[in-house]
């Protein structure tokens, strides 16, 4: 049986596809215009074009002069974020980038940059998920504990490194362990700065679990531990995984705490079949900038940017189930 009008679901899907196509078309045109100005070495000329385009789209959106004003003002911030990224990508030198990609030292750096934050993220989840569950369900003194968990978010990163040395150095709680310039120190520093992301994401995931489901499991004879493992944890799994990836991403980008605690470390590198010295990616890029200049450090930064983009897409996929947005 045919109908003369689309269902609400079909209409919404059609509207979504239409908006997506329009957004893709606008983005493609803007990219081509930007590339043209870069080719003639006049990227500054793209700024008025972008602002005029935003103003026109804002006015045409049906919001009139208000839409034009908000779109124009908002585009100023977008340009401040996007232009450095666009020029950074456009100014890369293919030959230098190829040399960087094939450099064994870069391979070691990337291995360490993936491995150490991964260990830190796993540790943050192992001890952070139980804490997140308690925070989600509430207990006396919860606000103090929550504030302590969030403290690394506001502490300067170099200060975080100093705290690690005071807490776990020779006069710390484990005087028999060495953390300065060691892999252990790097992982502790990364765990310190990444833990809030793992705990808070897991806490949000547990808070989204309907407590009536837990009550139903308990009423059918399940213990608290069984309820946690069979009900709460599986339902919060996606949020916990997102928190783990966020903690890993935070570790990948860390500079200050690692530079203080473990500027250079010895770590086991499987292709070499033994221990090799290496540095975390942000520290490596800083060293390259000081020793070899902007272009050399930029090629390494480009590789790290690609890695960061992959992490971002993974977080989007875990958080929303698809790369385009919430389902």
C-alpha positions in Angstrom: 0.0 0.0 0.0 1.4 3.4 -1.0 1.2 6.6 1.0 1.2 10.2 -0.1 3.4 11.4 2.7 6.5 10.2 4.4 6.4 8.9 7.9 7.9 11.1 10.7 10.9 8.7 10.8 11.4 8.8 7.0 11.0 12.6 7.0 13.5 13.0 9.7 16.0 10.7 8.0 15.5 12.7 4.7 16.0 16.0 6.5 19.1 14.6 8.2 20.6 13.4 4.9 19.8 16.7 3.3 21.5 18.6 6.1 24.5 16.2 6.0 24.8 16.7 2.2 24.7 20.5 2.6 27.3 20.5 5.3 29.6 18.2 3.2 29.2 20.5 0.2 29.9 23.7 2.3 33.0 22.0 3.9 34.3 20.9 0.5 34.0 24.3 -1.0 35.7 25.9 2.0 38.5 23.4 1.8 39.0 24.0 -1.9 39.1 27.8 -1.3 41.5 27.4 1.6 43.8 25.2 -0.5 43.7 27.7 -3.3 44.8 30.5 -1.0 47.5 28.3 0.4 48.8 27.5 -3.0 49.3 31.2 -3.8 50.8 31.7 -0.4 48.0 34.0 0.7 46.2 32.1 3.5 45.2 35.4 5.2 42.8 36.1 2.4 40.8 33.0 3.5 39.7 34.7 6.8 37.3 37.3 5.3 36.0 34.6 2.9 35.2 32.2 5.8 33.6 35.0 7.9 31.5 36.1 5.0 30.4 32.5 4.3 29.5 32.0 7.9 27.5 35.3 8.0 25.6 34.3 4.8 24.8 30.8 6.1 23.7 32.2 9.4 21.4 34.6 7.8 20.0 32.0 5.4 19.3 29.6 8.2 16.1 31.4 9.1 17.5 33.1 12.2 18.0 36.4 10.4 20.4 39.0 11.7 20.8 37.2 15.0 21.8 34.0 13.2 24.3 36.0 11.0 25.9 37.6 14.1 26.2 34.4 16.1 27.6 32.5 13.1 30.2 35.2 12.4 31.3 35.5 16.0 31.4 31.7 16.4 33.5 31.4 13.3 36.2 33.6 14.7 36.9 30.9 17.3 36.6 28.1 14.7 39.1 29.9 12.5 41.5 30.2 15.5 41.3 26.4 16.0 41.2 25.3 12.4 43.6 27.6 10.6 46.7 26.5 12.6 45.7 22.9 12.0 45.1 23.5 8.3 48.4 25.4 7.7 50.3 22.8 9.7 49.1 20.0 7.5 49.5 22.0 4.3 53.1 23.0 5.1 54.4 19.5 5.7 57.3 18.4 3.4 56.7 14.9 1.9 60.4 14.0 1.7 61.0 15.0 5.4 57.8 13.2 6.4 58.9 10.1 4.6 62.3 10.1 6.4 60.5 10.6 9.7 58.1 7.7 9.1 61.0 5.4 8.4 63.2 6.6 11.2 63.8 3.7 13.8 64.0 6.3 16.6 60.5 7.5 15.7 59.3 3.9 15.7 60.6 3.4 19.3 59.1 6.7 20.4 55.7 5.7 19.0 55.8 2.3 20.7 56.6 3.9 24.0 53.9 6.5 23.4 51.3 3.9 22.9 52.5 1.3 25.4 53.1 3.4 28.5 49.8 5.3 28.4 48.0 2.0 27.8 49.5 0.5 30.9 48.5 3.7 32.8 45.0 3.5 31.4 44.6 -0.1 32.4 45.8 0.7 35.9 43.4 3.7 36.1 40.5 1.4 35.1 41.5 -1.4 37.4 41.4 0.7 40.5 39.1 3.5 39.2 36.1 1.5 38.2 35.3 0.3 41.8 35.8 3.8 43.0 33.5 5.1 40.2 30.8 2.7 41.2 31.0 3.9 44.8 30.8 7.5 43.7 27.8 6.8 41.5 25.9 5.1 44.4 27.0 7.6 47.1 28.6 7.3 50.5 29.6 9.7 53.4 32.4 12.0 52.4 31.7 11.5 48.7 32.3 15.1 47.8 35.7 15.1 49.3 36.7 12.0 47.4 35.3 13.3 44.1 37.3 16.5 44.6 40.4 14.5 45.1 39.8 12.5 42.0 39.3 15.8 40.0 42.4 17.5 41.5 44.8 16.4 38.7 42.6 18.2 36.2 43.5 21.6 37.7 47.1 20.9 38.9 49.7 22.3 36.5 51.3 19.3 34.8 54.9 20.1 35.9 53.5 20.3 39.5 52.0 16.8 38.9 55.5 15.5 38.2 56.9 17.1 41.3 54.1 15.5 43.3 55.0 12.1 41.9 58.6 12.5 43.0 57.6 13.6 46.5 55.1 10.8 46.8 57.0 7.9 45.2 60.6 9.1 45.2 63.4 8.0 47.6 61.7 9.8 50.6 58.2 8.7 49.5 56.0 5.9 50.5 58.0 3.3 48.6 61.6 4.3 49.2 62.9 1.0 47.8 61.6 1.9 44.3 63.2 4.3 41.9 60.8 6.5 39.9 63.1 9.3 38.6 64.1 8.5 35.0 62.4 5.0 35.0 59.5 3.4 33.3 57.7 3.0 36.6 57.9 6.8 37.1 56.5 7.5 33.7 53.6 5.2 34.2 52.8 6.7 37.6 53.0 10.2 36.2 50.6 9.2 33.3 48.3 7.4 35.7 48.1 10.5 37.9 47.0 12.8 35.1 44.8 10.3 33.3 42.9 8.8 36.3 40.2 11.5 36.4 39.1 10.7 32.9 38.7 7.0 33.6 36.9 7.5 36.9 34.5 10.2 35.8 33.5 8.4 32.6 32.9 5.2 34.5 31.0 7.1 37.2 28.7 8.7 34.6 28.1 5.3 33.1 27.2 3.7 36.4 24.9 6.6 37.2 23.1 5.9 33.9 22.3 2.4 35.0 18.8 2.0 36.3 19.1 1.1 39.9 15.8 -0.8 39.6 17.6 -3.4 37.5 20.1 -3.9 40.3 17.3 -4.2 42.8 15.5 -6.8 40.7 18.7 -8.9 40.5 19.1 -8.6 44.3 15.5 -9.6 44.8 16.1 -12.7 42.8 18.9 -13.8 45.1 22.0 -12.3 43.5 24.6 -11.1 45.8 26.0 -7.6 45.6 29.1 -8.9 43.8 27.0 -10.9 41.3 24.8 -7.9 40.7 27.8 -5.8 39.9 29.4 -8.3 37.6 26.3 -9.4 35.8 24.2 -6.2 35.7 25.9 -3.0 36.5 29.3 -3.6 34.9 27.9 -4.9 31.5 25.4 -2.0 31.2 28.1 0.5 32.0 30.7 -1.2 29.7 30.6 1.3 26.9 31.1 4.3 29.2 33.9 2.5 31.0 35.6 1.7 27.7 35.3 5.3 26.6 36.9 6.4 29.9 39.8 4.0 29.3 40.4 5.4 25.8 40.1 9.0 27.2 42.7 8.1 29.9 44.9 6.6 27.2 44.6 9.6 25.0 45.4 11.9 28.0 48.5 9.9 28.6 49.6 10.1 25.0 49.4 13.9 25.1 51.1 14.4 28.5 54.3 16.5 28.5 54.9 18.3 31.8 54.7 15.5 34.3 56.7 13.1 32.1 59.4 15.7 31.4 59.9 16.1 35.2 59.7 12.5 36.2 61.0 10.5 33.2 62.5 12.7 30.5 64.3 9.7 29.1 63.7 6.0 30.1 64.9 2.6 29.3 62.2 0.3 28.1 61.8 -3.1 26.5 61.4 -2.8 22.7 60.4 -6.1 21.1 61.9 -5.5 17.6 65.3 -4.8 19.2 65.0 -7.9 21.4 66.1 -5.9 24.5 66.0 -2.7 26.4 66.5 0.7 24.5 66.4 4.3 25.7 63.5 6.4 24.6 61.3 9.4 25.2 57.6 10.0 25.3 56.3 11.6 22.1 55.6 15.1 23.4 59.0 15.2 25.0 60.6 13.8 21.8 58.9 16.6 19.8 60.2 19.2 22.2 63.7 17.8 21.9 63.4 17.8 18.1 62.2 21.4 18.1 65.2 22.5 20.2 67.8 20.4 18.3 66.6 20.2 14.7 64.1 23.1 14.3 60.5 23.6 13.4 60.3 21.5 10.2 61.8 18.3 11.8 59.7 18.6 14.9 56.6 19.3 12.7 57.0 16.0 10.8 57.0 14.1 14.1 54.1 16.2 15.4 52.2 15.3 12.2 52.5 11.6 12.9 51.4 12.2 16.5 48.4 14.2 15.2 47.4 11.3 13.0 47.6 9.0 16.0 45.5 11.5 18.1 42.9 11.7 15.3 42.6 7.9 15.4 42.1 8.0 19.1 39.4 10.7 18.7 37.5 8.6 16.1 37.8 5.6 18.5 36.3 7.7 21.3 33.5 8.9 19.1 32.7 5.3 18.0 32.7 4.0 21.6 30.7 6.9 22.9 28.1 7.2 20.2 28.1 3.9 18.4 28.9 5.7 15.1 31.2 8.4 13.9 28.6 10.8 12.9 27.1 11.5 16.3 24.6 10.2 18.8 22.2 7.6 17.6 
